[in-house]
Amino acid sequence: MSQSQPQEDCHDPLETYLRNLTRRRFFGNMAGGLLGGMGVTALGSLAGDRPAFAGTRVDEVDRILNSLPHHAPKAKRVIYMHMEGAPSQLDLYDYKPALHERFDEDLPDSIRNGQRITTMTSGQSRFPVAPTMFKFERHENNEDGVMLSELLPHTGRMAKDICFIHSMKTSAINHEPGITFFQTGSEIPGRPCFGSWMSYGLGSMNNDLPTFVVMITQGIGNMQALSARFWGSGFLTSEHQGCKLRAGRDAVLHLRDPDGVSREDRRRMLDLAARLNEEEFANSLDPEVNARIAQYEMAYRMQMSVPELTDFSDESQDTLEMYGPDVNKPGSFAANCLLARRLSERGVRFVQLYMRGWDQHGNLPNEIRAQAGAVDQPQAALLADLKRRGLLDETLVLWAGEFGRTVYCQGRLARDNYGRDHHPRCFTVWLAGGGIKPGISYGRTDDFSYNIEENPVEVHDLHATMLHQLGLDHEKTVYRHQGRDYRLTDVHGKLLKDIMT
C-alpha cells in the first residue's frame, strides 16, 4: 500500500474520510469558514467578562463551550495558602484542655485501634500523650466564640470571617503523596492540580498576567521537597500550569530581554516564531503548539506587568504596616500575602502560597512558634485587606496543610519540648470569603484529636465545594484523556452544604 493510500481496510473513500475525521480536525478545517468569523465572534459574546476568551483559537472551541459556569458563582478567584509539612492542629486550632491531665500517659489502644503509623514511630515502645504547651484564647465569631492558640492572635481577630473545619481527613500518611493528593485529588502524580483545573474551566480575567500564580516562602525548620508538578497541568495543555514568581530581581526567570535586545526586536522574533508555530499546528493539530504561542505572548506582556506588580511603592504605609515588618523582604510570607492581594485585584484566578517548614517531628515548640509568627499577621492582614477593598466576598481563601499531627510524642517527651508524627485521620483547615459561612466551626474530633466524631470531610469534598462556589459542578468539570473522563474529584466528592451561604 502506498503512502498516499488510507491505512484502513476500507475501499469506500467517504467512510475512510469519516473514520479519520476527529472532532478537533473538523474544527481545525473549519477555521477559515464559519467558526473563523461569525462563530468565534459569537463565542466571544458568550464568554461575558472573560476577556481572554474573546477571539479564542478554534481549537479551544470545545473547551470553552464546556467551561461556561454551570451555575451562578459565589467566588471569582482563589487564594490557597498551603502550609507544607503539616502544621499541628493540637498546637494551633483544636482545643483539648483535658489532655493536660493525661501528660505522658500511653495513648489508649481503643483510640489508636490498630491504625497505621509511620515507620518513624512504629518502633516506639510507648505512645505518650503530649498536650500542647501553648495557651488557647477565646475569640469572637458568630457562634459562642472559637478557641485558638496564643500563637495566632492576629488570625483570632479575624475569626468572625473564618470557617474552621476541624474534621478534615486524608488517605495519605507521607508528605509527597499527601501534598499531591491535596493539589490534584490523587496520590499518584500526573494529574492536573486545582489551579490548572480552574484555569481550564474558567479561563483568565487578565490578559497581562497568568491565570495561575505560585509563590514559595522558605520557612523555619525541616523542609520537605516542593516538586514543580504540584502546580503542573498534568494532561491539560501547559498554558494551564502555574507560573512561579520568585523572590529577588527576576520574579520570573528569563523574562527580561538580554542586553542589546530591544522590545521591538523581541516583538519581531515572537511574530516570526508565531508564524512558524502556526504552520506546525496546521500540520500536526497538536494543542501544545498553540499553548506555546500563548505562553510566548503572555511572557511578552508580563515584561511590563510583572515589574509593576512587584513594586510596592504605590501601597500606603498603613497597608505595609498591616502586613508586618517582613513585608518589604522579598519572598517572605508577608510579601507574598501582599502580592496575593495585588494579583487578585488584577484578575488572577488562582494564587497559591506555599509556606515551607512545618514538618516538626522534634523541637516542635520552638519551630512552630517561629512558623506561626511568620504567618499569623500576614494571613490576617490578607483577609482584612481583601475585606476592606470589597474583594473578600468574591475571593475564596483556603488555609491548609497536607495532614495533621499526632497527639502522642515522637521521641523524648518533656512538657516544654516534644515532637509529633504525621496524622492523616483528622486535622484543621479553614476557609474564608467566596460564599462560605463566616464565623463558624464545622466538625469535631475526639478528646485526643485522633479520630473524627462529627462531620468528616474528605479532600474530594473540599474540592467539590470550592468548585461549586466558583460556579463549576465538580461532576461536569471533566477532561477526556486516553479514553477516560477525568475530573479533580475523580469519582468522589460531596458538597459541604452546611458551610455554604
C-alpha positions as semicolon CSV with decimal commas, in nm:
position;residue;x (nm);y (nm);z (nm)
1;M;0,000;0,000;0,000
2;S;0,145;0,339;-0,099
3;Q;0,178;0,626;0,147
4;S;-0,093;0,817;-0,036
5;Q;-0,350;0,545;0,031
6;P;-0,556;0,530;0,351
7;Q;-0,434;0,294;0,621
8;E;-0,776;0,141;0,688
9;D;-0,906;-0,181;0,538
10;C;-1,186;0,002;0,363
11;H;-1,244;0,084;-0,004
12;D;-1,519;0,342;0,043
13;P;-1,345;0,684;0,032
14;L;-1,631;0,856;0,218
15;E;-1,624;0,604;0,502
16;T;-1,246;0,629;0,518
17;Y;-1,271;1,008;0,543
18;L;-1,530;0,992;0,820
19;R;-1,322;0,746;1,018
20;N;-1,027;0,984;1,009
21;L;-1,233;1,294;1,084
22;T;-1,184;1,365;1,454
23;R;-1,378;1,645;1,619
24;R;-1,061;1,851;1,665
25;R;-0,964;1,809;1,299
26;F;-1,317;1,909;1,193
27;F;-1,293;2,239;1,384
28;G;-0,939;2,289;1,256
29;N;-1,053;2,251;0,896
30;M;-1,339;2,493;0,959
31;A;-1,106;2,765;1,088
32;G;-1,127;2,968;0,770
33;G;-1,504;2,943;0,742
34;L;-1,794;2,999;0,976
35;L;-1,602;2,949;1,301
36;G;-1,319;3,167;1,175
37;G;-1,556;3,461;1,151
38;M;-1,904;3,484;1,291
39;G;-1,866;3,170;1,506
40;V;-1,572;3,298;1,707
41;T;-1,745;3,633;1,750
42;A;-2,046;3,452;1,894
43;L;-1,825;3,261;2,133
44;G;-1,669;3,587;2,243
45;S;-2,011;3,722;2,338
46;L;-2,091;3,403;2,529
47;A;-1,774;3,444;2,733
48;G;-1,910;3,753;2,910
49;D;-1,648;3,930;3,122
50;R;-1,365;3,687;3,042
51;P;-1,151;3,893;2,803
52;A;-0,907;3,613;2,728
53;F;-1,191;3,421;2,557
54;A;-1,267;3,690;2,300
55;G;-1,126;3,585;1,964
56;T;-1,019;3,250;2,104
57;R;-0,849;2,997;1,877
58;V;-1,086;2,749;1,718
59;D;-0,902;2,451;1,868
60;E;-1,030;2,578;2,206
61;V;-1,396;2,587;2,098
62;D;-1,485;2,258;2,264
63;R;-1,324;2,359;2,592
64;I;-1,498;2,695;2,605
65;L;-1,841;2,553;2,529
66;N;-1,799;2,318;2,825
67;S;-1,634;2,568;3,062
68;L;-1,905;2,830;3,097
69;P;-2,011;2,838;3,466
70;H;-2,267;2,570;3,539
71;H;-2,443;2,800;3,787
72;A;-2,404;3,148;3,930
73;P;-2,069;3,163;4,111
74;K;-2,019;3,296;4,463
75;A;-1,645;3,344;4,403
76;K;-1,434;3,457;4,109
77;R;-1,090;3,364;4,237
78;V;-0,898;3,154;4,492
79;I;-0,607;3,225;4,726
80;Y;-0,475;2,897;4,862
81;M;-0,219;2,910;5,146
82;H;-0,058;2,568;5,179
83;M;0,143;2,507;5,496
84;E;0,384;2,249;5,357
85;G;0,499;1,998;5,617
86;A;0,166;1,966;5,804
87;P;0,113;2,201;6,100
88;S;-0,005;2,061;6,431
89;Q;-0,376;2,116;6,480
90;L;-0,329;2,045;6,854
91;D;-0,097;2,341;6,897
92;L;-0,291;2,585;6,677
93;Y;-0,662;2,515;6,632
94;D;-0,801;2,201;6,804
95;Y;-0,853;2,290;7,169
96;K;-0,819;1,988;7,400
97;P;-0,767;2,116;7,759
98;A;-0,836;1,777;7,922
99;L;-0,514;1,639;7,772
100;H;-0,308;1,823;8,034
101;E;-0,429;1,569;8,290
102;R;-0,305;1,287;8,066
103;F;0,051;1,410;8,019
104;D;0,286;1,118;7,945
105;E;0,007;0,859;7,964
106;D;0,007;0,600;7,688
107;L;-0,246;0,665;7,415
108;P;-0,525;0,410;7,479
109;D;-0,537;0,120;7,236
110;S;-0,909;0,189;7,196
111;I;-0,822;0,527;7,043
112;R;-0,545;0,415;6,811
113;N;-0,734;0,095;6,734
114;G;-0,450;-0,059;6,537
115;Q;-0,442;0,227;6,286
116;R;-0,132;0,255;6,073
117;I;0,151;0,481;6,179
118;T;0,471;0,583;6,005
119;T;0,799;0,397;6,034
120;M;0,932;0,696;6,230
121;T;0,727;0,599;6,537
122;S;0,631;0,237;6,469
123;G;0,937;0,123;6,663
124;Q;0,849;0,317;6,977
125;S;0,765;0,108;7,281
126;R;0,529;0,378;7,410
127;F;0,299;0,640;7,262
128;P;0,296;0,908;7,533
129;V;0,027;1,175;7,519
130;A;0,180;1,520;7,459
131;P;-0,058;1,808;7,545
132;T;0,023;2,140;7,384
133;M;0,234;2,372;7,595
134;F;0,058;2,676;7,446
135;K;-0,242;2,852;7,595
136;F;-0,562;2,892;7,395
137;E;-0,769;3,209;7,388
138;R;-1,134;3,264;7,302
139;H;-1,204;3,486;7,001
140;E;-1,532;3,636;6,892
141;N;-1,714;3,483;6,599
142;N;-2,079;3,439;6,507
143;E;-2,131;3,146;6,744
144;D;-2,013;3,112;7,106
145;G;-1,657;3,202;7,021
146;V;-1,369;2,995;6,891
147;M;-1,060;2,885;7,086
148;L;-0,731;2,948;6,908
149;S;-0,370;2,915;7,016
150;E;-0,190;3,211;7,165
151;L;0,041;3,177;6,864
152;L;-0,233;3,316;6,636
153;P;-0,359;3,641;6,792
154;H;-0,396;3,825;6,460
155;T;-0,580;3,536;6,296
156;G;-0,805;3,522;6,603
157;R;-0,912;3,881;6,545
158;M;-1,039;3,774;6,201
159;A;-1,224;3,468;6,341
160;K;-1,565;3,619;6,266
161;D;-1,478;3,596;5,894
162;I;-1,341;3,240;5,904
163;C;-1,496;2,895;5,879
164;F;-1,281;2,647;6,072
165;I;-1,311;2,283;5,960
166;H;-1,181;2,063;6,245
167;S;-1,276;1,732;6,083
168;M;-1,056;1,723;5,774
169;K;-0,909;1,383;5,686
170;T;-0,695;1,234;5,411
171;S;-0,574;0,895;5,294
172;A;-0,207;0,992;5,266
173;I;0,038;0,949;5,555
174;N;0,358;1,085;5,393
175;H;0,430;1,431;5,259
176;E;0,482;1,371;4,888
177;P;0,159;1,176;4,828
178;G;-0,021;1,397;5,083
179;I;0,061;1,721;4,903
180;T;-0,004;1,557;4,565
181;F;-0,348;1,445;4,685
182;F;-0,439;1,788;4,821
183;Q;-0,334;1,958;4,498
184;T;-0,463;1,712;4,237
185;G;-0,721;1,485;4,401
186;S;-0,495;1,183;4,354
187;E;-0,192;1,049;4,539
188;I;-0,049;0,934;4,206
189;P;0,149;1,205;4,024
190;G;0,047;1,321;3,680
191;R;-0,299;1,473;3,731
192;P;-0,372;1,844;3,685
193;C;-0,370;2,048;4,006
194;F;-0,661;2,256;4,136
195;G;-0,526;2,579;3,985
196;S;-0,491;2,417;3,644
197;W;-0,847;2,283;3,657
198;M;-0,967;2,632;3,744
199;S;-0,769;2,785;3,456
200;Y;-0,910;2,523;3,219
201;G;-1,266;2,563;3,342
202;L;-1,295;2,940;3,385
203;G;-1,021;3,098;3,177
204;S;-0,848;3,427;3,253
205;M;-0,973;3,762;3,377
206;N;-0,645;3,937;3,288
207;N;-0,461;3,938;2,957
208;D;-0,134;4,062;3,107
209;L;-0,079;3,813;3,390
210;P;-0,107;3,434;3,413
211;T;-0,431;3,277;3,528
212;F;-0,249;3,072;3,793
213;V;0,044;3,202;4,001
214;V;0,256;3,025;4,265
215;M;0,484;3,178;4,531
216;I;0,703;2,998;4,786
217;T;0,832;3,109;5,126
218;Q;1,126;2,929;5,286
219;G;1,013;2,877;5,644
220;I;1,188;2,765;5,961
221;G;1,272;2,404;6,040
222;N;1,257;2,078;5,846
223;M;1,193;2,139;5,476
224;Q;1,013;1,889;5,260
225;A;1,080;1,898;4,887
226;L;0,844;2,101;4,672
227;S;0,800;1,950;4,327
228;A;0,702;2,171;4,034
229;R;0,441;1,909;3,945
230;F;0,240;2,029;4,247
231;W;0,140;2,324;4,028
232;G;0,162;2,134;3,699
233;S;-0,114;2,098;3,442
234;G;-0,080;1,721;3,400
235;F;-0,256;1,612;3,082
236;L;-0,410;1,958;3,028
237;T;-0,220;2,183;2,791
238;S;0,079;2,355;2,950
239;E;-0,071;2,705;2,938
240;H;-0,279;2,597;3,241
241;Q;0,019;2,522;3,465
242;G;0,112;2,756;3,748
243;C;0,361;3,036;3,687
244;K;0,611;3,056;3,971
245;L;0,701;3,405;4,093
246;R;1,043;3,412;4,256
247;A;1,187;3,645;4,516
248;G;1,457;3,885;4,407
249;R;1,533;4,087;4,097
250;D;1,387;3,845;3,842
251;A;1,041;3,742;3,962
252;V;1,009;3,523;3,651
253;L;1,320;3,367;3,503
254;H;1,423;3,473;3,153
255;L;1,155;3,742;3,139
256;R;1,395;4,031;3,086
257;D;1,539;4,083;2,741
258;P;1,913;4,012;2,711
259;D;2,145;4,309;2,681
260;G;2,132;4,455;2,332
261;V;1,784;4,320;2,252
262;S;1,518;4,589;2,221
263;R;1,147;4,542;2,276
264;E;1,098;4,587;1,901
265;D;1,349;4,307;1,837
266;R;1,159;4,085;2,079
267;R;0,830;4,162;1,902
268;R;0,972;4,071;1,560
269;M;1,119;3,748;1,698
270;L;0,784;3,647;1,853
271;D;0,597;3,725;1,532
272;L;0,833;3,503;1,335
273;A;0,810;3,223;1,593
274;A;0,431;3,251;1,591
275;R;0,415;3,212;1,212
276;L;0,633;2,901;1,228
277;N;0,427;2,756;1,512
278;E;0,104;2,825;1,326
279;E;0,238;2,632;1,029
280;E;0,331;2,347;1,262
281;F;-0,015;2,345;1,417
282;A;-0,178;2,336;1,073
283;N;0,019;2,018;1,004
284;S;0,003;1,844;1,343
285;L;-0,308;1,987;1,514
286;D;-0,112;1,945;1,838
287;P;-0,273;2,175;2,102
288;E;0,064;2,217;2,274
289;V;0,183;2,418;1,973
290;N;-0,086;2,677;2,030
291;A;-0,017;2,665;2,404
292;R;0,343;2,757;2,325
293;I;0,230;3,056;2,119
294;A;0,006;3,172;2,404
295;Q;0,288;3,138;2,657
296;Y;0,528;3,340;2,442
297;E;0,273;3,618;2,411
298;M;0,198;3,611;2,784
299;A;0,568;3,639;2,863
300;Y;0,593;3,941;2,634
301;R;0,308;4,116;2,814
302;M;0,445;4,016;3,155
303;Q;0,764;4,210;3,076
304;M;0,554;4,518;3,152
305;S;0,301;4,387;3,407
306;V;0,529;4,196;3,647
307;P;0,763;4,484;3,741
308;E;0,459;4,697;3,822
309;L;0,304;4,412;4,021
310;T;0,608;4,359;4,243
311;D;0,665;4,730;4,312
312;F;0,505;4,815;4,646
313;S;0,577;5,188;4,621
314;D;0,211;5,262;4,548
315;E;0,097;5,093;4,871
316;S;0,016;5,316;5,168
317;Q;0,227;5,299;5,481
318;D;-0,080;5,182;5,670
319;T;-0,116;4,885;5,437
320;L;0,251;4,790;5,463
321;E;0,241;4,805;5,842
322;M;-0,072;4,590;5,845
323;Y;0,117;4,301;5,681
324;G;0,402;4,323;5,932
325;P;0,773;4,405;5,943
326;D;0,877;4,148;5,681
327;V;0,653;4,288;5,407
328;N;0,942;4,453;5,222
329;K;1,154;4,139;5,238
330;P;1,115;3,959;4,901
331;G;0,999;3,601;4,939
332;S;0,871;3,643;5,294
333;F;0,522;3,521;5,370
334;A;0,421;3,881;5,440
335;A;0,544;3,999;5,099
336;N;0,377;3,705;4,926
337;C;0,045;3,770;5,101
338;L;0,052;4,130;4,980
339;L;0,141;4,009;4,631
340;A;-0,152;3,768;4,651
341;R;-0,387;4,059;4,713
342;R;-0,233;4,259;4,429
343;L;-0,262;3,963;4,193
344;S;-0,622;3,901;4,294
345;E;-0,733;4,258;4,236
346;R;-0,568;4,244;3,893
347;G;-0,782;3,946;3,794
348;V;-0,556;3,646;3,855
349;R;-0,784;3,347;3,906
350;F;-0,573;3,125;4,132
351;V;-0,292;3,232;4,366
352;Q;-0,112;2,966;4,565
353;L;0,124;3,044;4,852
354;Y;0,348;2,770;4,990
355;M;0,497;2,815;5,337
356;R;0,765;2,553;5,399
357;G;0,898;2,427;5,731
358;W;0,602;2,281;5,925
359;D;0,742;1,925;5,947
360;Q;0,801;1,924;6,323
361;H;0,894;1,573;6,442
362;G;1,107;1,721;6,719
363;N;1,167;2,061;6,878
364;L;0,809;2,147;6,789
365;P;0,751;2,430;7,041
366;N;1,042;2,641;6,916
367;E;0,982;2,576;6,547
368;I;0,605;2,622;6,548
369;R;0,642;2,945;6,745
370;A;0,866;3,083;6,469
371;Q;0,648;2,947;6,189
372;A;0,326;3,085;6,337
373;G;0,496;3,417;6,399
374;A;0,585;3,438;6,030
375;V;0,233;3,366;5,901
376;D;-0,011;3,495;6,164
377;Q;-0,005;3,869;6,096
378;P;0,027;3,846;5,714
379;Q;-0,258;3,597;5,668
380;A;-0,486;3,802;5,894
381;A;-0,385;4,118;5,706
382;L;-0,464;3,950;5,375
383;L;-0,819;3,876;5,490
384;A;-0,864;4,226;5,633
385;D;-0,719;4,389;5,320
386;L;-0,943;4,189;5,087
387;K;-1,243;4,272;5,304
388;R;-1,187;4,646;5,316
389;R;-1,140;4,654;4,936
390;G;-1,464;4,465;4,876
391;L;-1,279;4,160;4,739
392;L;-1,330;3,902;5,013
393;D;-1,689;3,820;4,918
394;E;-1,575;3,710;4,572
395;T;-1,241;3,559;4,678
396;L;-1,228;3,208;4,823
397;V;-0,939;3,179;5,070
398;L;-0,812;2,838;5,186
399;W;-0,553;2,766;5,460
400;A;-0,443;2,402;5,482
401;G;-0,163;2,153;5,527
402;E;-0,143;1,806;5,374
403;F;-0,240;1,629;5,701
404;G;-0,223;1,681;6,077
405;R;-0,007;1,573;6,372
406;T;-0,035;1,300;6,636
407;V;-0,136;1,361;6,995
408;Y;0,143;1,129;7,105
409;C;0,503;1,238;7,116
410;Q;0,769;1,123;6,876
411;G;1,087;1,062;7,070
412;R;1,157;1,202;7,416
413;L;0,874;1,389;7,587
414;A;0,903;1,696;7,808
415;R;0,639;1,950;7,899
416;D;0,824;2,222;7,710
417;N;0,972;2,013;7,429
418;Y;0,815;1,744;7,215
419;G;0,760;1,638;6,856
420;R;0,465;1,491;6,668
421;D;0,438;1,238;6,387
422;H;0,217;1,252;6,074
423;H;-0,155;1,207;6,133
424;P;-0,396;1,183;5,838
425;R;-0,709;1,090;6,035
426;C;-0,802;1,442;6,148
427;F;-0,670;1,795;6,118
428;T;-0,791;2,153;6,082
429;V;-0,818;2,371;5,771
430;W;-1,003;2,697;5,729
431;L;-1,189;2,884;5,459
432;A;-1,299;3,245;5,425
433;G;-1,494;3,454;5,174
434;G;-1,636;3,328;4,848
435;G;-1,980;3,231;4,977
436;I;-1,854;3,034;5,278
437;K;-2,037;3,091;5,606
438;P;-1,822;3,318;5,823
439;G;-1,758;3,275;6,192
440;I;-1,842;2,907;6,229
441;S;-1,666;2,586;6,332
442;Y;-1,752;2,266;6,147
443;G;-1,680;1,910;6,255
444;R;-1,545;1,773;6,580
445;T;-1,268;1,534;6,687
446;D;-1,245;1,310;6,992
447;D;-1,078;1,410;7,319
448;F;-0,736;1,316;7,180
449;S;-0,773;1,492;6,841
450;Y;-0,711;1,148;6,694
451;N;-1,042;1,041;6,537
452;I;-1,335;1,236;6,393
453;E;-1,661;1,226;6,585
454;E;-1,875;1,459;6,374
455;N;-1,897;1,567;6,008
456;P;-1,587;1,410;5,849
457;V;-1,459;1,599;5,545
458;E;-1,265;1,427;5,267
459;V;-1,026;1,610;5,037
460;H;-1,265;1,544;4,748
461;D;-1,548;1,704;4,947
462;L;-1,341;2,018;4,997
463;H;-1,255;2,032;4,626
464;A;-1,617;1,975;4,521
465;T;-1,737;2,253;4,750
466;M;-1,476;2,501;4,633
467;L;-1,552;2,429;4,266
468;H;-1,922;2,479;4,338
469;Q;-1,855;2,821;4,490
470;L;-1,668;2,908;4,170
471;G;-1,970;2,818;3,958
472;L;-1,845;2,475;3,848
473;D;-2,020;2,145;3,901
474;H;-1,739;1,908;4,001
475;E;-1,910;1,619;3,820
476;K;-1,927;1,815;3,494
477;T;-1,582;1,974;3,504
478;V;-1,412;1,697;3,309
479;Y;-1,138;1,637;3,056
480;R;-1,113;1,327;2,838
481;H;-0,765;1,177;2,838
482;Q;-0,663;0,841;2,697
483;G;-1,023;0,731;2,662
484;R;-1,137;0,827;3,012
485;D;-1,313;1,132;3,155
486;Y;-1,105;1,279;3,439
487;R;-1,206;1,532;3,699
488;L;-1,048;1,690;4,008
489;T;-1,273;1,486;4,239
490;D;-1,231;1,163;4,041
491;V;-1,545;0,958;4,122
492;H;-1,589;1,106;4,471
493;G;-1,687;1,431;4,639
494;K;-1,995;1,571;4,808
495;L;-2,088;1,932;4,872
496;L;-2,046;2,066;5,224
497;K;-2,378;2,247;5,218
498;D;-2,368;2,333;5,589
499;I;-2,075;2,570;5,536
500;M;-2,213;2,738;5,224
501;T;-2,420;3,057;5,233
